[in-house]
Amino acid sequence: MEQYSVTGMSCAACSARVEKAVSKVDGVTACSVSLLTNSMGVEGTATAQAVIAAVEAAGYGASLKGTDTNAASHSAAMDEEALKDHDTPVLKRRLIASLGFLVVLMYFSMGHMMWGWPIPARLEGNHVAMGLIQLILTGIIMVINQKFFISGFKGLIHRAPNMDTLVALGSMASFVWSVYALFAMTDAQVRGDMDAVMTYMHEFYFESASMILTLITVGKMLEAHSKGKTTDALKGLMKLAPKTAVVIQDGNEIEVSIDQVKKGDVFVVRPGENIPVDGVVLEGSSAVNEAALTGESVPVDKTVGDPVSAATLNQSGFLTCEAARVGEDTTLSQIIRMVSDAAATKAPIAKIADKVSGVFVPAVITIAVITFIVWMLVGQTVAFALARGISVLVISCPCALGLATPVAIMVGNGKGAKNGILFKTAVSLEEAGKVRVVALDKTGTITSGEPKVTDLLPAEGWTENELLTLAYALECKSEHPLAKAIVQKADALQMHSEEVTAFQALPGNGLSAIWNGAAVHGGSGKYISGLTEIPPILNKQAERLAEQGKTPLFFTKDGVLAGIIAVADVIKEDSPQAVKELQHMGIEVVMLTGDNERTARAIGKQAGVDDVVAGVLPDGKEAVIRSLKQKGKVAMVGDGINDAPALTRADIGIAIGAGTDVAIDAADVVLMKSRLCDVPAAIRLSRATLRNIHQNLFWAFAYNVCGIPLAAGVFISLFGWKLNPMFGAAAMSLSSFCVVTNALRLNLFDIRNAAKDKKIKPMNKKEQKTMTKTMKIEGMMCQHCEARVKKALEAIDGVTEAVPSHETNTAIVTLSKDVADDVLKSAVEAQDYPVLGIE
């Protein structure tokens, strides 16, 4: 995705116009414009020149955002500068200047006229002079706020009216009518018609024209300030990027700019300093605070061979490290890019507002004109009819509609990033809260992924220490994961043992060697039972351990049984709690594993999952996800390469513990920590964000639905309600501010608090119903053709599976909801395969 900066946008109508213009460019496959960050993400093969030309033709400005893969700090500084609140200071200066002249204008127009405030004697009774003073002051205020008129009329010329167009038309109409009234009053005074003079003097709307501009500027300033707050999380991440590093060159410590650090360079970090780039510890040990990346406040101990990440804080020891990932490749840079890209995408729910915004301003202008005409036809004065039309123009607010979704998405994304939860797109942030089934990979997700010794059961005449010493001596030579667990246990107890000789590893069975002149063996019960007799009591204990999901390993010395050591991939401490929280949300939890049924059931019981699917290979996991989709949206949580197909197949793929790069690429959500409790937290945050978006959209729609009829004077005959244009402008200026402020409330949301979780309603039979369609397709010649058709169809929302066949020239499509035949046909024909029919 190419990122562009867009200038000149003032409301949702502007962003809709830009998006529509760029989407028409040849080679553009997807375009998303963010009014919040004044940015645009474009996917496809179109050149930057073509995209920029399309934006400029629509009446706006655009430039390609520059990136430098060798200069993380430089690009971070550029991005930070782009996110900086440039609008608020400018608007503040405009507002102060406008208020200064408005106070003087209001003094003459209302203070003297209504309350008899004193004015110079020369102006007493000189109505024309009073009118000229108001004209001049209003003209100055209009010049100060000329941006409304430039942007508004520019949009009108390009047939893309925006919010500034409404403001400009409302203010200009007030000004033009007031100028007409001033000239008419002057003519009446020359003729000596004092009644006409007083009539026209009361039809001055100079103060309304000025007040409209000033109040809208107030709203714009408040909105800009609040919008600046929504990007605080992203700006905070950018500020974490260190600017310098101390590297070792020719044996000397030299401080260099961060963009000069290259992969393989050796750098040092003293206590209290931030680690400059991702690397590996060569010398030293320390406690490193990784809260900036993971949200975990407890420091992590680092020693030789351990990885360290940029922007984390070295708290205690002196570390010498080798740079492993620099520039845009560091973990911090990837997090910043993910959060930034997510802000540049659009949530599906935003499409409703976009459709309305596209026709909103023209519709409002039409309503204003109709309002004016109707009031004139019913016999009202031009001034009265004009006031109603102006009120309609200035009360309408497309900005509130346009900001309702992106501000909530930005704040939600920032909240997630602070807690080590990264949503790649706005779609994933919205959809995560809708999942009905969560499938959990066992190894590394529910369990720690590293086998550990859980039980020591010495035989009669043996002690635990003797049993472990024997096992340690034998397993030291083995590379098996279970052997490593025993070695780690012995190392933790600082055990020592004589080295074995004649070591042999028998695949699938066990180990044999000579230790201190004695023949020693270790392995499965089946293997050991062929060498010596196992007492019934130990056999029963071994069976009990196996039922608990543990692997019992038997050891002998000179044919005499020494005992059993049980090893297991133990479940994480927070796994049962995480599963319980998901179930409390009304979500079904399924565990997927390649382990045997008995081990899988034991782990599943400890974790408390609803169902266990054992003995599945990576392809099998993908098939299980496909079948689970019949129950609703499915989230898959995994950490390894073997989970990638399932992560891709699921509606929401969640990579946990910043797993393998393949898993991260396939996932929609990335959890920086290995805590399973972050899964319900991510879903909880998604639901809170979606709820906030609904509130914002309700306010934006309700405000306009109620405000426009009120401004038009619909309620005058019923209740006598009449809206002054100045109050309409005040309401408009506050509407966007209210939407942005409501979105900022998400910063106060506690994503770990499960007390207020609500269960989603179970799917009814109608929702669970699946259907199939058979498509007759021409032109498929090989498996590659089948793969293209399959990928195109399964990308459609509602298609759970597509099985194309070039031999029968058909594709059987399984649907979870009704999908129009035209949609299926278009997807296939876009790949250049004609569709002959659909049954």
Buried (B, 14 or more C-beta within 10 A) or exposed (E): BBBBBBEBBBBBBBBBBBBBBBBEBEEBEEBBBBBBBBBBBBEBEBEEEBBBBBBEEBBBEBEBBEBEEEBBBBBBBBBBEBBEBEBBEBBBEBBEBBBEBBEBBBBBBEBBBEEEEEBEEEEEEBBBBBBEBBBEBBBBBBEBBEBBBEBBBBBBEBEBBBBBBBBBBBBBBBBEBBBEBBEBBBEBBEEEBEEBBEBBBEBBBBBBBBBBBBBBBBBBBBBBBBBBBBBBBBBBBBEBBBEBBBBBEEEEEEEBEBBBBEBEBBBBBEEEBBBBBBBBBBEBBBBBBBBBBBBBEEBBEBEEEBEBBBBBBBBBBBBBBBBBBBBBBBBBBBBBBBBBBBBBBBBEBBEBBBEBBBEBBBBBBEBBEEBBEBBBEEEBEBBBBBBBBBBBBBBBBBBBBBBBBBBBBBBBBBBBBBBBBBBBBBBBBBBBBBBBBBBBBBBBBBBBBEBBBBBBBBBEEBEEEBBBBBBBBBBBBBEBEBBBBBBBBBEEEEBEBEEBEEBEBEEEBBBBBEBEEBBBBBBBBEBBEEBBEBEEEBBEBBEEBBEBBBBBBBBBBEEEBBBBBBBBBBBBEBBBBBBBBBBBBEBBBBBBBBBEEEBBBBBBEBBBBBEBBBEBEBEBBBBBBBEBBBBBBBBBBBBBBBBBBBBBBBBBBBBBBBBBEBBBBBBBBBBBBBBBBBBBBBBBBBBBBBBBBBBBBEBBBEBBEEBBBBBBBBBBEEEEEBBBBBBBBBBBBBBBBBBBBBBBEBBEBEBEEBEEBEEBEEEEEEBEEEEEBBBBBEBBEEEEBBEBBBEBBBEBEBBBBBBBBBEEBBBBBBBBEEBEEEEBBEBBBEBEBEBEEBE
